[in-house]
Amino acid sequence: MSEITYRQMHLSDIDRILEIERQSFSAPWSRSAFEAELTRNHFAKYIVVEVNGYVVGHAGMWIIIDEAHITNIAIDPAYRGRKLGEQLLARLMAMAVWNGAERMTLEVRVSNKAAQSLYQKMGFQNHGIRKAYYSDNGEDALIMWANLDPKQKESATMEG
Protein backbone atom coordinates (compact mmCIF):
# COMPACT_ATOMS: atom_id res chain seq x y z
CA MET A 1 0.00 0.00 0.00
CA SER A 2 1.29 3.44 -0.94
CA GLU A 3 1.66 6.27 1.54
CA ILE A 4 0.55 9.56 -0.05
CA THR A 5 1.59 12.81 1.60
CA TYR A 6 1.36 16.50 0.72
CA ARG A 7 3.76 19.16 1.89
CA GLN A 8 5.23 22.53 1.03
CA MET A 9 7.67 22.56 -1.86
CA HIS A 10 11.32 23.16 -0.87
CA LEU A 11 14.30 24.33 -2.90
CA SER A 12 15.71 20.81 -2.56
CA ASP A 13 12.70 19.52 -4.57
CA ILE A 14 13.51 21.56 -7.68
CA ASP A 15 15.60 18.91 -9.49
CA ARG A 16 12.73 16.44 -9.25
CA ILE A 17 10.14 19.11 -10.09
CA LEU A 18 12.09 19.98 -13.25
CA GLU A 19 11.96 16.31 -14.32
CA ILE A 20 8.17 16.30 -13.92
CA GLU A 21 7.92 19.63 -15.77
CA ARG A 22 9.92 18.28 -18.75
CA GLN A 23 7.74 15.16 -18.87
CA SER A 24 4.52 17.17 -18.64
CA PHE A 25 4.87 20.39 -20.62
CA SER A 26 6.17 21.49 -24.01
CA ALA A 27 7.34 24.73 -22.35
CA PRO A 28 8.48 23.66 -18.85
CA TRP A 29 9.41 26.15 -16.18
CA SER A 30 13.09 26.79 -15.48
CA ARG A 31 15.06 26.28 -12.29
CA SER A 32 15.34 30.06 -11.86
CA ALA A 33 11.56 30.44 -12.17
CA PHE A 34 10.94 27.96 -9.35
CA GLU A 35 13.71 29.44 -7.22
CA ALA A 36 12.20 32.91 -7.62
CA GLU A 37 8.73 31.64 -6.74
CA LEU A 38 9.98 29.91 -3.59
CA THR A 39 12.33 32.65 -2.36
CA ARG A 40 11.10 36.02 -3.64
CA ASN A 41 7.39 35.87 -4.44
CA HIS A 42 5.41 36.46 -1.26
CA PHE A 43 2.15 35.78 -3.13
CA ALA A 44 3.30 32.26 -4.10
CA LYS A 45 2.33 28.97 -2.45
CA TYR A 46 3.69 25.67 -3.78
CA ILE A 47 3.04 22.11 -2.66
CA VAL A 48 4.18 18.65 -3.69
CA VAL A 49 2.59 15.23 -3.48
CA GLU A 50 4.77 12.30 -2.49
CA VAL A 51 4.18 8.58 -2.86
CA ASN A 52 6.25 6.65 -0.35
CA GLY A 53 8.49 9.70 0.11
CA TYR A 54 9.08 10.23 -3.64
CA VAL A 55 7.85 13.50 -5.20
CA VAL A 56 5.42 12.62 -8.00
CA GLY A 57 3.64 15.91 -8.51
CA HIS A 58 3.50 19.59 -7.72
CA ALA A 59 1.15 22.53 -7.82
CA GLY A 60 1.46 26.23 -7.27
CA MET A 61 -0.60 29.36 -7.05
CA TRP A 62 -0.45 33.03 -6.26
CA ILE A 63 -2.88 34.41 -3.71
CA ILE A 64 -3.64 38.08 -4.14
CA ILE A 65 -6.24 39.49 -1.77
CA ASP A 66 -9.22 37.14 -2.21
CA GLU A 67 -8.23 35.48 -5.49
CA ALA A 68 -5.97 32.52 -6.15
CA HIS A 69 -4.33 32.01 -9.55
CA ILE A 70 -3.00 28.54 -10.30
CA THR A 71 0.43 28.86 -11.89
CA ASN A 72 1.09 25.19 -12.57
CA ILE A 73 0.05 21.69 -11.65
CA ALA A 74 1.64 18.46 -12.87
CA ILE A 75 1.82 14.77 -12.04
CA ASP A 76 4.63 12.48 -13.20
CA PRO A 77 3.20 10.53 -16.18
CA ALA A 78 4.05 7.23 -14.46
CA TYR A 79 1.71 8.17 -11.60
CA ARG A 80 -1.23 9.53 -13.59
CA GLY A 81 -4.60 7.80 -13.48
CA ARG A 82 -4.49 7.38 -9.68
CA LYS A 83 -6.50 10.53 -8.84
CA LEU A 84 -3.34 12.23 -7.53
CA GLY A 85 -3.94 15.29 -9.72
CA GLU A 86 -7.47 15.61 -8.40
CA GLN A 87 -6.29 15.25 -4.80
CA LEU A 88 -3.47 17.73 -5.36
CA LEU A 89 -5.88 20.26 -6.84
CA ALA A 90 -8.27 19.74 -3.92
CA ARG A 91 -5.41 20.44 -1.49
CA LEU A 92 -4.44 23.56 -3.43
CA MET A 93 -8.04 24.79 -3.36
CA ALA A 94 -8.28 24.15 0.38
CA MET A 95 -5.00 25.97 0.93
CA ALA A 96 -6.35 28.92 -1.06
CA VAL A 97 -9.43 29.08 1.18
CA TRP A 98 -7.23 28.83 4.26
CA ASN A 99 -5.29 31.84 2.97
CA GLY A 100 -8.44 33.92 2.40
CA ALA A 101 -9.20 33.28 -1.26
CA GLU A 102 -12.81 33.19 -2.35
CA ARG A 103 -12.23 32.47 -6.06
CA MET A 104 -9.63 30.63 -8.08
CA THR A 105 -8.58 30.95 -11.70
CA LEU A 106 -6.24 29.29 -14.17
CA GLU A 107 -5.35 29.10 -17.84
CA VAL A 108 -5.24 25.77 -19.66
CA ARG A 109 -4.38 24.92 -23.25
CA VAL A 110 -7.50 24.63 -25.38
CA SER A 111 -6.15 21.26 -26.57
CA ASN A 112 -5.72 19.85 -23.05
CA LYS A 113 -9.11 18.19 -22.70
CA ALA A 114 -7.99 15.90 -19.85
CA ALA A 115 -7.01 18.85 -17.66
CA GLN A 116 -10.17 20.75 -18.59
CA SER A 117 -12.25 17.75 -17.56
CA LEU A 118 -10.52 17.61 -14.17
CA TYR A 119 -10.98 21.34 -13.60
CA GLN A 120 -14.67 21.14 -14.53
CA LYS A 121 -15.10 18.20 -12.15
CA MET A 122 -13.59 20.39 -9.42
CA GLY A 123 -16.04 23.24 -10.09
CA PHE A 124 -14.19 25.39 -12.61
CA GLN A 125 -16.16 26.96 -15.43
CA ASN A 126 -15.03 28.41 -18.75
CA HIS A 127 -14.85 32.21 -18.78
CA GLY A 128 -13.06 33.16 -21.96
CA ILE A 129 -10.03 32.67 -24.16
CA ARG A 130 -6.56 34.21 -24.08
CA LYS A 131 -5.52 34.29 -27.73
CA ALA A 132 -2.01 32.98 -28.55
CA TYR A 133 -1.24 32.67 -24.83
CA TYR A 134 1.39 29.93 -25.06
CA SER A 135 4.72 31.17 -26.40
CA ASP A 136 5.97 27.76 -27.58
CA ASN A 137 3.32 27.33 -30.27
CA GLY A 138 0.90 30.27 -30.03
CA GLU A 139 -1.93 28.07 -28.75
CA ASP A 140 -4.90 29.76 -27.11
CA ALA A 141 -5.62 29.33 -23.41
CA LEU A 142 -9.01 28.70 -21.91
CA ILE A 143 -9.60 30.87 -18.82
CA MET A 144 -11.41 29.02 -16.06
CA TRP A 145 -12.75 30.24 -12.71
CA ALA A 146 -14.16 28.51 -9.63
CA ASN A 147 -15.82 29.87 -6.54
CA LEU A 148 -14.17 28.36 -3.49
CA ASP A 149 -16.19 26.76 -0.70
CA PRO A 150 -15.17 27.89 2.80
CA LYS A 151 -15.74 24.28 3.93
CA GLN A 152 -12.72 23.27 1.84
CA LYS A 153 -10.52 24.83 4.54
CA GLU A 154 -11.04 21.71 6.65
CA SER A 155 -8.97 19.60 4.22
CA ALA A 156 -6.03 22.00 4.05
CA THR A 157 -3.65 20.04 6.24
CA MET A 158 -0.54 19.12 4.31
CA GLU A 159 0.25 15.72 5.78
CA GLY A 160 -1.87 12.69 5.00
C-alpha positions as CSV (number, residue, x, y, z in Angstrom):
1,M,0.0,0.0,0.0
2,S,1.3,3.4,-0.9
3,E,1.7,6.3,1.5
4,I,0.5,9.6,0.0
5,T,1.6,12.8,1.6
6,Y,1.4,16.5,0.7
7,R,3.8,19.2,1.9
8,Q,5.2,22.5,1.0
9,M,7.7,22.6,-1.9
10,H,11.3,23.2,-0.9
11,L,14.3,24.3,-2.9
12,S,15.7,20.8,-2.6
13,D,12.7,19.5,-4.6
14,I,13.5,21.6,-7.7
15,D,15.6,18.9,-9.5
16,R,12.7,16.4,-9.3
17,I,10.1,19.1,-10.1
18,L,12.1,20.0,-13.3
19,E,12.0,16.3,-14.3
20,I,8.2,16.3,-13.9
21,E,7.9,19.6,-15.8
22,R,9.9,18.3,-18.7
23,Q,7.7,15.2,-18.9
24,S,4.5,17.2,-18.6
25,F,4.9,20.4,-20.6
26,S,6.2,21.5,-24.0
27,A,7.3,24.7,-22.3
28,P,8.5,23.7,-18.9
29,W,9.4,26.1,-16.2
30,S,13.1,26.8,-15.5
31,R,15.1,26.3,-12.3
32,S,15.3,30.1,-11.9
33,A,11.6,30.4,-12.2
34,F,10.9,28.0,-9.4
35,E,13.7,29.4,-7.2
36,A,12.2,32.9,-7.6
37,E,8.7,31.6,-6.7
38,L,10.0,29.9,-3.6
39,T,12.3,32.7,-2.4
40,R,11.1,36.0,-3.6
41,N,7.4,35.9,-4.4
42,H,5.4,36.5,-1.3
43,F,2.2,35.8,-3.1
44,A,3.3,32.3,-4.1
45,K,2.3,29.0,-2.5
46,Y,3.7,25.7,-3.8
47,I,3.0,22.1,-2.7
48,V,4.2,18.6,-3.7
49,V,2.6,15.2,-3.5
50,E,4.8,12.3,-2.5
51,V,4.2,8.6,-2.9
52,N,6.3,6.6,-0.3
53,G,8.5,9.7,0.1
54,Y,9.1,10.2,-3.6
55,V,7.9,13.5,-5.2
56,V,5.4,12.6,-8.0
57,G,3.6,15.9,-8.5
58,H,3.5,19.6,-7.7
59,A,1.1,22.5,-7.8
60,G,1.5,26.2,-7.3
61,M,-0.6,29.4,-7.0
62,W,-0.4,33.0,-6.3
63,I,-2.9,34.4,-3.7
64,I,-3.6,38.1,-4.1
65,I,-6.2,39.5,-1.8
66,D,-9.2,37.1,-2.2
67,E,-8.2,35.5,-5.5
68,A,-6.0,32.5,-6.2
69,H,-4.3,32.0,-9.5
70,I,-3.0,28.5,-10.3
71,T,0.4,28.9,-11.9
72,N,1.1,25.2,-12.6
73,I,0.1,21.7,-11.7
74,A,1.6,18.5,-12.9
75,I,1.8,14.8,-12.0
76,D,4.6,12.5,-13.2
77,P,3.2,10.5,-16.2
78,A,4.1,7.2,-14.5
79,Y,1.7,8.2,-11.6
80,R,-1.2,9.5,-13.6
81,G,-4.6,7.8,-13.5
82,R,-4.5,7.4,-9.7
83,K,-6.5,10.5,-8.8
84,L,-3.3,12.2,-7.5
85,G,-3.9,15.3,-9.7
86,E,-7.5,15.6,-8.4
87,Q,-6.3,15.3,-4.8
88,L,-3.5,17.7,-5.4
89,L,-5.9,20.3,-6.8
90,A,-8.3,19.7,-3.9
91,R,-5.4,20.4,-1.5
92,L,-4.4,23.6,-3.4
93,M,-8.0,24.8,-3.4
94,A,-8.3,24.1,0.4
95,M,-5.0,26.0,0.9
96,A,-6.3,28.9,-1.1
97,V,-9.4,29.1,1.2
98,W,-7.2,28.8,4.3
99,N,-5.3,31.8,3.0
100,G,-8.4,33.9,2.4
101,A,-9.2,33.3,-1.3
102,E,-12.8,33.2,-2.4
103,R,-12.2,32.5,-6.1
104,M,-9.6,30.6,-8.1
105,T,-8.6,31.0,-11.7
106,L,-6.2,29.3,-14.2
107,E,-5.4,29.1,-17.8
108,V,-5.2,25.8,-19.7
109,R,-4.4,24.9,-23.2
110,V,-7.5,24.6,-25.4
111,S,-6.1,21.3,-26.6
112,N,-5.7,19.9,-23.0
113,K,-9.1,18.2,-22.7
114,A,-8.0,15.9,-19.8
115,A,-7.0,18.9,-17.7
116,Q,-10.2,20.8,-18.6
117,S,-12.3,17.7,-17.6
118,L,-10.5,17.6,-14.2
119,Y,-11.0,21.3,-13.6
120,Q,-14.7,21.1,-14.5
121,K,-15.1,18.2,-12.2
122,M,-13.6,20.4,-9.4
123,G,-16.0,23.2,-10.1
124,F,-14.2,25.4,-12.6
125,Q,-16.2,27.0,-15.4
126,N,-15.0,28.4,-18.8
127,H,-14.8,32.2,-18.8
128,G,-13.1,33.2,-22.0
129,I,-10.0,32.7,-24.2
130,R,-6.6,34.2,-24.1
131,K,-5.5,34.3,-27.7
132,A,-2.0,33.0,-28.6
133,Y,-1.2,32.7,-24.8
134,Y,1.4,29.9,-25.1
135,S,4.7,31.2,-26.4
136,D,6.0,27.8,-27.6
137,N,3.3,27.3,-30.3
138,G,0.9,30.3,-30.0
139,E,-1.9,28.1,-28.7
140,D,-4.9,29.8,-27.1
141,A,-5.6,29.3,-23.4
142,L,-9.0,28.7,-21.9
143,I,-9.6,30.9,-18.8
144,M,-11.4,29.0,-16.1
145,W,-12.7,30.2,-12.7
146,A,-14.2,28.5,-9.6
147,N,-15.8,29.9,-6.5
148,L,-14.2,28.4,-3.5
149,D,-16.2,26.8,-0.7
150,P,-15.2,27.9,2.8
151,K,-15.7,24.3,3.9
152,Q,-12.7,23.3,1.8
153,K,-10.5,24.8,4.5
154,E,-11.0,21.7,6.6
155,S,-9.0,19.6,4.2
156,A,-6.0,22.0,4.1
157,T,-3.6,20.0,6.2
158,M,-0.5,19.1,4.3
159,E,0.3,15.7,5.8
160,G,-1.9,12.7,5.0
